[in-house]
């Protein structure tokens, strides 16, 4: 992993020496780069220079010999690379890879401030300054990838902390089932915010007791065919949406491609570039400065929705057919729709290859089971006929062939349209048997395959009856002279028929420009495998988390167990939290029942698999305590945000255990100075609102009356039945007063 602004350890001292000698040159070179100027171009003095060029384009001293760019290594983190830290009873966290260190944060900050504008020589002082004043961008220069094993209910909380996001207005690409049945694609799009709304429960305010399923809209979306690219061959296929997340306002960039496609996303969102999956920042150096989007102006290509291409029929390839049928458990109908052939063609090649599978194929239940019919003809209404014509016109028609015809079909159509003129010229008489028959054909004297130049020559057409036309089939050259044509010698070369499929394959398009558009509401999708990507605004887009899929693999045979003394009681003050523990003697019974439940659900799950039930259906009754695994990649800024929320005493205990391990065992080794500053200025800091500061100042000045007056004006001291009403803001203020060893004025 290599980023655009990660430098060698010895560069700090060199920078301080060089900045005094060549400060003006660096500033002007950076200004030219920020405007996209090429090396050697005359710099202008109008644009601010706050970022250096990429190492490839830069001619500054940092890129000269003697200033090598190397990946920084943290010895303390390298020692635990790949080492699992065990959490709960069977969970784990381990580091897979990382990029950057405390020094990378310092380098990014000093470059951002501009050469010579900051003279802070101690890394610790600068990092603490950044943390204290909430300068977040330098912390985004460090990234880490973790492998976690975690219970599913805990993971559902975890994946809410997504960093890479798409802005509102992004359109997600689906295909309608009707288009697939017609052996084609019929695009249907929904905005990402509309998808999020459909995933929220509906409420029947008048008769909530009559509402059977408040998530019926979500369930319908989950059955829709989401476009996805097969990363092994770049073919477009389909997957499903599992969940939609709303991540709040974030800084967003608009990316425009040369073909006109646009998408708005955060700089850390990943797209499929020609070199593989990369975030916009990794691939192009994208960042925001002074309200502008700055990036390394070079040729960057990424994959988009695609174009139709002809490839040999996949269903004749035994390896591909076996993988789709037995590994991905796709039905015969799905394979037939994708390959553009009939159900029976797929069955034929399954038999030829000897592929057997009891889980796929058509359902044995008759399609019309349970339906009732009324006998007799029913005249169609005018509305029905009009709707039928409209639905079968243009591309919706089953006769549609993409708007273009092959040369062969064009010649055939021309000959049919010209036939009446040829027959009239020949007196509606066969030119071989000289009989006037009811069935006449317009025949090419010199076959098209023998001389394509005469395919549309009127003099090369004659009239034959049906019997004569069929009798000379395959021997056309023997009858050329008898029908009045010139002698012709040619040999028919029989070529084996190769079936072809028209498939949609992703293609590369160059990025034209970026534009910083400010903060926008952002969202992200969680999609089902086998590949974790989808098509948004016509561009191949990655979702930010790869989770172990129980649709393609057998579920992990482990579930989180609760010890008798670990059962927590529901908090009376916080509906989302817990408080003291249940008596272990009573908890032992709950733990025993839990073990029985785990054993029963696992037994039922394995029995379903043994009966041949598909994995995607067999898993539906597994408990949320079942462990899952995932790879989580994030930058240091967002990781610290996750830790601040999940290390908090109010967070659920299980995810707090994971957060403690990540913070103390991993971040503390990786970036010790940053970790120290994070504890001082975030985790252990005391934040005060304006009202809280006013109350505390009055209490410190022994002005109890004023403190009570301020709290009362803020609505903290409302009373019910002569007692203070419950107020969360007041309770939080009381906790802060207690931490400062000050009394609550309303209690005295």
Beta strands, then each sheet from edge to edge (+ up, - down):
strand 1: 85-87
strand 2: 91-99
strand 3: 143-151
strand 4: 166-167
strand 5: 171-175
strand 6: 187-191
strand 7: 225-230
strand 8: 235-239
strand 9: 241-257
strand 10: 262-265
strand 11: 270-273
strand 12: 276-279
strand 13: 287-289
strand 14: 292-294
strand 15: 301-312
strand 16: 440-444
strand 17: 461-465
strand 18: 500-527
strand 19: 533-536
strand 20: 539-542
strand 21: 545-547
strand 22: 568-570
strand 23: 578-581
strand 24: 627-635
strand 25: 719-720
strand 26: 723-724
sheet 1: 1+ 2- 3+ 24- 21+
sheet 2: 4+ 18- 9+ 10-
sheet 3: 4+ 18- 15+
sheet 4: 6+ 5- 7+ 8-
sheet 5: 11+ 12-
sheet 6: 13+ 14-
sheet 7: 16+ 17-
sheet 8: 19+ 20-
sheet 9: 22+ 23-
sheet 10: 25+ 26-
end
